[in-house]
Amino acid sequence: MGQIQDLQKRVWQNKLTKGFNTTNVDREFALAYGELAEAYEAHRKTTGDTGSELADTAIYLMGLAQMLGLDLETEILTKLDINEKRTYKNVNGHHIKDPKENEK
């Protein structure tokens, strides 16, 4: 078992132990989104809490993955493989997927 898998299970156990949400997926998405917004605000205001807020975001994502029966580590590794092979085109300073890639 990988480190992220271990963390995901630890996050889930903490949710169970503490009585946190383990069934309402919509709520968990909203809470994760809120944590990401808090991380952005901490970064923007240079409060020094950015790392802690990003950690909260990751914890919510791991809990959400467990709720949905997903192995987040496998999902991340799979997506990284895709992204590393993907080609991008710079359009007005933004990287977008190369439209030619859809032709394959």
KAHULIN-V137654 format. One record per residue. SS is DSSP state (helix for helix, strand for strand, loop for the rest). NEAR is the number of other C-alpha atoms within 8 Angstrom. D_FIRST is the distance of its C-alpha to the first C-alpha in Angstrom with 1 decimal. Layout:
# KAHULIN-V137654
ss: (SS	SS)
near: (NEAR	NEAR)
d_first: (D_FIRST	D_FIRST)
This chain:
# KAHULIN-V137654
ss: (loop	loop	helix	helix	helix	helix	helix	helix	helix	helix	helix	helix	helix	helix	helix	helix	helix	helix	loop	loop	loop	loop	loop	loop	helix	helix	helix	helix	helix	helix	helix	helix	helix	helix	helix	helix	helix	helix	helix	helix	helix	helix	helix	helix	loop	loop	loop	loop	loop	helix	helix	helix	helix	helix	helix	helix	helix	helix	helix	helix	helix	helix	helix	helix	helix	helix	helix	loop	loop	loop	loop	helix	helix	helix	helix	helix	helix	helix	helix	helix	helix	helix	helix	helix	helix	loop	loop	strand	strand	strand	strand	loop	loop	strand	strand	strand	strand	loop	helix	helix	helix	helix	helix	loop)
near: (4	6	6	8	11	9	9	14	9	8	11	11	8	8	12	9	7	6	6	7	7	9	5	7	10	6	7	11	9	8	9	12	9	8	12	11	8	9	14	9	8	13	11	6	6	8	7	7	10	12	8	8	13	11	8	10	12	8	10	11	9	13	13	11	12	12	10	7	6	8	9	11	9	7	9	8	8	8	8	8	8	8	7	6	6	9	7	8	8	8	7	4	5	6	8	8	9	10	6	6	9	6	5	4)
d_first: (0.0	3.8	6.8	8.4	6.2	6.7	10.2	10.9	10.6	12.6	15.1	15.5	16.2	18.7	20.4	20.9	22.1	24.5	25.7	24.8	25.0	22.5	24.7	26.8	25.1	28.2	28.4	24.8	25.6	28.8	27.3	24.7	27.7	29.7	27.2	27.2	31.0	31.0	29.0	31.6	34.4	33.1	32.9	36.3	38.0	36.2	35.5	32.7	30.4	28.7	25.4	25.2	26.1	23.5	20.9	22.4	22.2	18.4	18.0	20.2	18.3	15.0	17.0	18.8	15.9	14.8	18.5	18.7	15.8	14.1	10.6	12.0	9.6	10.5	14.0	14.4	13.5	15.8	18.5	18.4	19.1	21.9	23.3	23.4	25.5	27.6	31.1	32.8	36.4	37.9	40.2	42.2	39.6	36.6	34.1	33.9	32.3	34.8	36.7	37.1	33.4	34.2	36.6	34.0)
